[in-house]
Amino acid sequence: MRLSILTAALQELTPRERRDADPDLGVEEWLEFARQIGAPNIELSAALHPTESDVPAAALLDPVANTLDLREPFSAARAARVRRAMQSTRVGLSDLAYFDNMLAADESLRHRKHELMRRVFDAAVLLGADAVAGFVGRNPALSLDANLVMFEEVFVPLLKEAKARGLTYRVEQCPMPGWTIGDTWHNNIAYAPGPWIALHRICERHGVGDQFRIHYDPSHAILMGQDSRSVFQYLKDAGYDFLITGFHVKGQVIDSRGISAWGYGGQTMQRGDWRGAAPSTDPVEQRHAWKKQTVFCEHELPGTARHDPLAYLQNRTVDWLDHQLAARELLRIDPEKTFLVVEHEYPKARVQDKSRLAPILAASLAFTRAIDEAAAAMYALQHEVLPAQGIAVQGIGREAYRS
C-alpha cells in the first residue's frame, strides 16, 4: 500500500510565530521533513486556528495542527507554491484532513466549522487530492437517533459540495469519548460498522453514497473491544466491504489494570473535570474528561508496542500483520491505490523536538512499510501462488468473531 504520515505528528515543526506570518511556510517545511524521514506522502492537517477554535488546545488529549492555515481561502498562487515544494522534495499528498465536530449544536459555531471544511475541499482540489478525511461528530444535546436526522439535514449538504468538487469524504471512526466533559461516550456518531451502514444509507437516498467512505483506524477498534478482522468480516457479510478506502496506522494498548478498575467505560467519577456540581471552566481541568479512555489504554505509534501474541487474541493491542492481511482478504480495496497514513499520538514520544522525533517517526514508517510488504507477500503466496498449483494453505489462522 502507499505510505503517508499525518502532519499533526509534529505541530511545532515550524514555530507558530513564523508560520502565522507566512501561512504556507509550515507546509513547505513539513514536506522537507517528510523527505528526511522517508515518508513518500503526507496527510496535510487543517484545523481552526487557536484564536478561532471553540476547544482550547489545553483541553485536548491530542492537539490538532493547522499545518494548512486556512484563515484565508487557499488561492491558486498558494497552491502553486506548495506544488513547487512537492516537486522539489518528491513528496506527494495522500489527502487533506480536518477533524472537528460537524454536528456542533451551536448554529453559528457549526457554520464556522463547515466554512472551514469547504475551504479544505477547495484546497484539496487545487492541490490535486481526491479525498478529505474528517469526523462526522455529534450534537451532544440530542439522542443518537436524532443525530441521524441532523446528519441528513446538515452533513449531507457538505457531501453534496464534496461531490461537486469530485472529492470523497473519508470519516475516521474515533468515538471521541473525552471530547466533552459530560459523560457521553460516543461524540462522533460514525464510530462502528453499524452506524457507518446507517449513515451510508442516508447518503444513498440523497445521491452522495459514493462520497461517504471510512478512514479506518484500528486503535479505535481496540478501544471498543473490537479487532480488525471481525470488523472487516462484518462489513463483507453485510455487503459493505467497499466502505473502507483509507487507513490511519495508529495502535492502542489496553491496560488490564485500568480495565479491572473501570471497565471499557473508563473513569466515570472523580476525574477532576468538574468542580462540585458544575463543569470546570479551566481548560487544563477539562482535559481530565479524557480519563474516560486514558485510564485503561494508551495510543501506540506503529512498532513501539511490544510483540504480544496473547494481547492480539484478546483484542488488547493491534496485530499489525493480521490487520494488513485481513484488509486484503476481506475488503474491496486496490492495495496499490490505498494509503496507510501513520498517525503519531503515542504520549511518551509526543515530543516537539524535530531532532528527537525524526528517528522515531522514520523507524515507525520503516516498520509500517515492512509489515505491509510481509502481508502482501503472505497474501500472494496463500491466495495466488499455492492455489494456482492446487496446494492447500496450512493451518487455520486468526478467525473473525472467535470467542
C-alpha positions as CSV (number, residue, x, y, z in Angstrom):
1,M,0.0,0.0,0.0
2,R,1.0,3.7,-0.3
3,L,2.6,5.2,2.8
4,S,1.8,8.6,4.2
5,I,2.1,10.5,7.5
6,L,-0.3,12.9,9.2
7,T,1.4,16.3,9.7
8,A,-0.1,16.6,13.2
9,A,2.7,14.3,14.3
10,L,4.8,17.4,14.8
11,Q,2.7,20.5,15.3
12,E,5.6,22.8,16.1
13,L,7.9,21.8,13.3
14,T,7.6,25.4,12.2
15,P,7.1,27.7,15.2
16,R,3.7,29.5,15.2
17,E,5.2,33.0,15.1
18,R,6.8,32.1,11.8
19,R,4.0,30.2,10.2
20,D,1.3,32.6,11.3
21,A,3.2,35.3,9.4
22,D,3.8,33.1,6.4
23,P,0.9,30.6,6.2
24,D,2.4,28.2,3.7
25,L,5.9,28.0,5.2
26,G,4.7,25.2,7.6
27,V,3.6,23.1,4.6
28,E,6.9,23.6,2.8
29,E,8.9,22.7,5.9
30,W,6.8,19.6,6.6
31,L,7.3,18.4,3.0
32,E,11.1,18.7,3.6
33,F,10.8,16.9,6.9
34,A,8.8,14.1,5.3
35,R,11.6,13.6,2.7
36,Q,14.1,13.4,5.5
37,I,12.3,10.7,7.5
38,G,11.4,8.6,4.4
39,A,7.7,9.5,4.1
40,P,6.7,9.5,0.4
41,N,3.4,11.3,1.1
42,I,1.8,13.5,3.8
43,E,-1.7,13.8,5.0
44,L,-2.0,17.6,5.4
45,S,-3.7,18.7,8.6
46,A,-6.0,21.6,8.7
47,A,-7.8,23.0,11.8
48,L,-9.4,26.1,13.1
49,H,-6.6,28.5,14.2
50,P,-6.2,28.5,18.0
51,T,-7.6,32.1,18.1
52,E,-10.8,30.7,16.4
53,S,-11.2,27.3,17.9
54,D,-14.0,26.6,20.4
55,V,-11.9,23.9,22.2
56,P,-8.7,25.2,23.8
57,A,-5.6,23.2,23.0
58,A,-5.1,22.6,26.7
59,A,-8.3,20.7,26.9
60,L,-7.4,18.3,24.1
61,L,-5.8,14.9,24.5
62,D,-4.1,15.1,21.1
63,P,-4.0,18.8,20.0
64,V,-4.6,19.1,16.3
65,A,-2.4,21.0,13.9
66,N,-3.3,23.7,11.4
67,T,-0.3,22.9,9.2
68,L,-2.5,24.0,6.4
69,D,-3.5,27.5,7.5
70,L,-6.9,28.4,6.1
71,R,-7.7,31.6,8.0
72,E,-7.8,33.0,4.4
73,P,-9.0,30.8,1.5
74,F,-6.4,28.8,-0.3
75,S,-5.6,30.5,-3.6
76,A,-4.1,29.3,-6.9
77,A,-0.9,31.2,-6.0
78,R,-0.6,29.4,-2.7
79,A,-1.3,26.1,-4.4
80,A,1.4,26.7,-6.9
81,R,3.9,27.4,-4.1
82,V,3.0,24.2,-2.3
83,R,3.2,22.2,-5.6
84,R,6.7,23.5,-6.2
85,A,7.7,22.3,-2.8
86,M,6.1,18.9,-3.5
87,Q,8.1,18.6,-6.7
88,S,11.4,19.6,-5.2
89,T,11.0,17.2,-2.2
90,R,9.3,14.5,-4.3
91,V,6.8,14.1,-1.5
92,G,3.2,13.6,-2.5
93,L,-0.2,14.2,-0.9
94,S,-2.4,11.3,0.3
95,D,-5.3,13.6,1.3
96,L,-6.2,16.6,3.4
97,A,-7.6,16.2,7.0
98,Y,-9.8,18.4,9.2
99,F,-11.1,16.6,12.3
100,D,-13.8,18.6,14.0
101,N,-17.4,18.3,15.1
102,M,-19.5,18.9,12.0
103,L,-22.7,18.4,14.0
104,A,-22.0,21.1,16.7
105,A,-25.1,22.2,18.5
106,D,-24.5,25.9,18.2
107,E,-25.5,27.0,14.7
108,S,-23.0,29.8,14.4
109,L,-20.2,27.6,15.5
110,R,-21.3,24.9,13.1
111,H,-21.4,27.4,10.3
112,R,-17.8,28.4,11.1
113,K,-16.6,24.8,11.0
114,H,-18.5,24.0,7.8
115,E,-17.0,27.0,6.2
116,L,-13.5,25.8,7.0
117,M,-14.4,22.4,5.7
118,R,-15.4,24.0,2.4
119,R,-12.0,25.7,2.3
120,V,-10.4,22.4,2.9
121,F,-12.4,21.0,-0.1
122,D,-11.2,23.8,-2.3
123,A,-7.6,23.4,-1.2
124,A,-7.8,19.6,-1.9
125,V,-8.9,20.4,-5.5
126,L,-6.2,23.0,-6.0
127,L,-3.6,20.5,-4.8
128,G,-4.8,17.6,-6.8
129,A,-6.0,15.4,-3.9
130,D,-9.2,13.3,-4.3
131,A,-10.1,12.9,-0.7
132,V,-10.6,14.7,2.6
133,A,-10.6,12.9,6.0
134,G,-12.6,14.1,9.0
135,F,-15.2,13.3,11.6
136,V,-19.0,13.5,11.5
137,G,-19.2,14.5,15.1
138,R,-22.3,14.7,17.3
139,N,-24.8,17.1,18.8
140,P,-24.5,16.1,22.5
141,A,-27.8,17.6,23.3
142,L,-29.6,15.1,21.0
143,S,-30.0,11.3,21.1
144,L,-28.1,9.3,18.6
145,D,-31.2,8.7,16.6
146,A,-31.9,12.4,16.5
147,N,-28.3,12.9,15.3
148,L,-29.1,10.7,12.3
149,V,-31.8,13.2,11.4
150,M,-29.4,16.1,11.9
151,F,-26.8,14.3,9.8
152,E,-29.3,14.2,7.0
153,E,-30.1,17.9,7.4
154,V,-26.7,19.5,7.8
155,F,-24.0,16.9,6.8
156,V,-25.4,15.6,3.6
157,P,-25.2,19.2,2.1
158,L,-21.4,19.1,2.8
159,L,-21.2,15.8,0.9
160,K,-23.0,17.3,-2.0
161,E,-20.4,20.1,-2.1
162,A,-17.7,17.4,-2.0
163,K,-19.3,15.6,-4.9
164,A,-19.4,18.9,-6.9
165,R,-15.7,19.1,-6.4
166,G,-15.0,15.4,-7.3
167,L,-14.0,14.6,-3.7
168,T,-14.6,11.7,-1.3
169,Y,-15.1,12.4,2.4
170,R,-13.4,9.7,4.5
171,V,-14.7,9.5,8.1
172,E,-12.4,8.4,10.9
173,Q,-14.3,6.3,13.4
174,C,-12.9,7.6,16.7
175,P,-15.8,7.7,19.2
176,M,-14.1,10.7,20.9
177,P,-15.2,9.9,24.5
178,G,-13.3,12.8,26.1
179,W,-14.3,15.5,23.6
180,T,-16.9,16.8,26.0
181,I,-16.8,17.0,29.8
182,G,-20.2,15.3,30.1
183,D,-20.5,11.5,30.3
184,T,-21.4,10.8,26.6
185,W,-19.0,8.2,25.2
186,H,-20.0,8.4,21.5
187,N,-19.3,12.0,20.5
188,N,-18.7,11.0,16.8
189,I,-21.7,9.1,15.6
190,A,-19.7,7.3,12.9
191,Y,-17.9,5.1,15.4
192,A,-18.5,1.5,14.2
193,P,-19.8,-0.6,11.2
194,G,-23.4,-0.4,12.3
195,P,-23.5,3.4,12.3
196,W,-21.5,3.5,9.1
197,I,-24.1,1.5,7.3
198,A,-27.0,3.6,8.7
199,L,-25.2,6.8,7.6
200,H,-24.3,5.4,4.2
201,R,-28.0,4.5,3.5
202,I,-29.0,8.1,4.3
203,C,-26.3,9.3,1.9
204,E,-27.5,6.9,-0.8
205,R,-31.0,8.4,-0.6
206,H,-29.5,11.8,-1.5
207,G,-27.2,10.7,-4.2
208,V,-24.0,11.1,-2.2
209,G,-23.3,7.4,-1.3
210,D,-20.1,7.4,-3.3
211,Q,-18.8,10.4,-1.3
212,F,-19.2,8.8,2.1
213,R,-16.3,6.5,2.9
214,I,-14.4,5.4,6.0
215,H,-10.8,6.2,7.0
216,Y,-10.3,3.2,9.3
217,D,-8.1,3.5,12.4
218,P,-7.5,0.2,14.3
219,S,-6.7,2.0,17.5
220,H,-10.4,2.9,17.9
221,A,-11.5,-0.7,17.3
222,I,-9.2,-1.8,20.2
223,L,-10.7,1.0,22.3
224,M,-14.1,-0.6,21.8
225,G,-13.0,-4.2,22.2
226,Q,-13.1,-5.0,18.5
227,D,-10.5,-6.5,16.2
228,S,-9.9,-5.5,12.5
229,R,-10.6,-9.0,11.1
230,S,-14.0,-9.2,12.7
231,V,-14.8,-5.6,11.7
232,F,-13.8,-6.3,8.1
233,Q,-15.7,-9.6,8.1
234,Y,-18.8,-7.9,9.3
235,L,-18.7,-5.3,6.6
236,K,-18.2,-8.1,4.0
237,D,-21.1,-10.1,5.4
238,A,-23.3,-7.1,5.3
239,G,-22.3,-6.2,1.7
240,Y,-20.4,-3.0,2.7
241,D,-16.8,-4.2,2.2
242,F,-16.4,-1.2,-0.1
243,L,-16.8,1.4,2.6
244,I,-13.2,1.5,3.9
245,T,-10.9,3.2,1.4
246,G,-8.1,4.6,3.6
247,F,-6.3,3.8,6.9
248,H,-4.8,5.6,9.8
249,V,-2.0,3.5,11.1
250,K,-2.2,4.0,14.8
251,G,-2.4,1.4,17.6
252,Q,-3.9,1.2,21.0
253,V,-2.5,-0.7,24.0
254,I,-5.1,-1.7,26.7
255,D,-4.0,-1.6,30.3
256,S,-5.6,-4.6,32.0
257,R,-5.2,-2.9,35.4
258,G,-7.3,0.0,34.2
259,I,-9.9,-2.3,32.8
260,S,-10.1,-4.1,36.1
261,A,-10.7,-0.8,37.9
262,W,-13.1,0.9,35.5
263,G,-14.1,-1.4,32.6
264,Y,-14.3,-0.2,29.0
265,G,-16.5,2.7,30.0
266,G,-13.5,4.4,31.6
267,Q,-13.3,6.5,34.6
268,T,-16.8,7.8,35.4
269,M,-16.3,9.9,38.6
270,Q,-13.7,11.9,40.4
271,R,-11.9,12.8,37.2
272,G,-11.2,16.4,38.0
273,D,-13.1,17.9,35.1
274,W,-15.9,19.1,37.3
275,R,-16.0,21.4,40.4
276,G,-18.7,20.1,42.6
277,A,-22.0,20.1,40.6
278,A,-20.7,22.3,37.8
279,P,-18.2,21.7,34.9
280,S,-14.8,23.3,35.3
281,T,-14.2,26.3,33.1
282,D,-10.4,25.7,33.3
283,P,-9.2,24.0,30.0
284,V,-6.4,22.2,31.9
285,E,-9.0,20.6,34.2
286,Q,-11.4,19.9,31.3
287,R,-8.7,17.7,29.8
288,H,-9.3,15.3,32.6
289,A,-12.5,14.3,30.8
290,W,-10.3,12.1,28.6
291,K,-9.9,9.8,31.5
292,K,-12.9,8.1,30.1
293,Q,-10.3,6.3,28.0
294,T,-6.8,7.1,29.2
295,V,-7.2,5.2,32.5
296,F,-7.3,1.9,30.5
297,C,-5.4,2.5,27.3
298,E,-2.6,4.3,25.5
299,H,-2.1,5.2,21.9
300,E,0.6,3.3,20.0
301,L,2.9,4.6,17.3
302,P,3.3,1.6,15.0
303,G,6.2,-0.5,16.1
304,T,6.6,1.0,19.6
305,A,4.5,-1.6,21.4
306,R,6.0,-5.0,22.3
307,H,5.1,-8.0,20.3
308,D,2.3,-9.6,22.4
309,P,0.5,-12.6,20.8
310,L,-1.8,-13.0,23.8
311,A,-2.9,-9.4,23.6
312,Y,-3.6,-9.8,19.9
313,L,-6.0,-12.6,20.7
314,Q,-7.7,-10.6,23.5
315,N,-8.1,-7.6,21.2
316,R,-6.0,-5.5,23.5
317,T,-3.4,-4.3,21.0
318,V,-3.2,-4.2,17.2
319,D,-2.0,-7.3,15.4
320,W,-0.5,-5.3,12.6
321,L,0.3,-8.2,10.3
322,D,-3.2,-9.7,10.5
323,H,-4.6,-6.2,10.2
324,Q,-2.9,-5.8,6.8
325,L,-3.6,-9.3,5.7
326,A,-7.3,-9.1,6.7
327,A,-7.7,-5.8,4.7
328,R,-6.5,-7.6,1.6
329,E,-8.6,-10.7,2.2
330,L,-11.9,-9.1,3.3
331,L,-12.1,-5.6,1.9
332,R,-12.8,-4.4,-1.6
333,I,-9.6,-2.4,-2.0
334,D,-6.9,-1.9,-4.5
335,P,-3.8,-2.0,-2.3
336,E,-1.7,-0.1,-4.8
337,K,-4.1,2.9,-4.6
338,T,-4.8,2.7,-0.9
339,F,-3.0,4.8,1.7
340,L,-1.6,3.8,5.1
341,V,-1.3,7.1,7.0
342,V,0.9,6.9,10.1
343,E,-0.7,8.9,12.9
344,H,1.5,9.7,15.9
345,E,-0.3,10.0,19.2
346,Y,1.9,7.9,21.5
347,P,2.1,10.2,24.6
348,K,5.6,9.3,25.8
349,A,7.1,10.0,22.4
350,R,4.9,13.1,21.6
351,V,7.9,15.4,21.7
352,Q,8.0,18.6,19.7
353,D,11.8,18.5,19.1
354,K,12.5,17.7,15.5
355,S,15.9,16.1,16.1
356,R,14.4,13.7,18.7
357,L,11.2,12.9,16.9
358,A,12.7,12.4,13.4
359,P,14.4,9.0,14.1
360,I,11.3,7.8,15.9
361,L,9.0,8.6,13.0
362,A,11.5,7.2,10.5
363,A,11.6,3.9,12.3
364,S,7.8,3.7,12.6
365,L,7.4,4.4,8.9
366,A,10.0,1.6,8.2
367,F,8.1,-0.8,10.4
368,T,4.8,0.0,8.7
369,R,6.3,-0.4,5.3
370,A,7.9,-3.8,6.3
371,I,4.7,-5.2,7.8
372,D,2.7,-4.2,4.8
373,E,5.2,-5.8,2.4
374,A,5.1,-9.0,4.6
375,A,1.3,-9.0,4.4
376,A,1.4,-8.6,0.6
377,A,3.8,-11.5,0.3
378,M,1.7,-13.7,2.5
379,Y,-1.4,-12.8,0.6
380,A,0.2,-13.5,-2.8
381,L,1.6,-16.9,-1.6
382,Q,-1.6,-18.1,0.1
383,H,-4.2,-16.7,-2.3
384,E,-2.4,-16.8,-5.7
385,V,0.7,-18.9,-5.8
386,L,-0.4,-22.0,-3.9
387,P,-4.0,-22.1,-5.3
388,A,-2.5,-21.9,-8.8
389,Q,-0.8,-25.3,-8.1
390,G,-3.7,-26.8,-6.2
391,I,-1.8,-26.7,-2.9
392,A,-3.7,-26.1,0.3
393,V,-2.7,-23.4,2.8
394,Q,-1.6,-24.7,6.1
395,G,-3.4,-24.2,9.4
396,I,-6.4,-22.2,10.4
397,G,-5.2,-18.7,11.2
398,R,-7.0,-16.0,13.1
399,E,-10.8,-16.3,12.8
400,A,-13.4,-13.5,12.8
401,Y,-15.9,-13.4,15.7
402,R,-13.8,-16.0,17.7
403,S,-14.6,-16.0,21.4
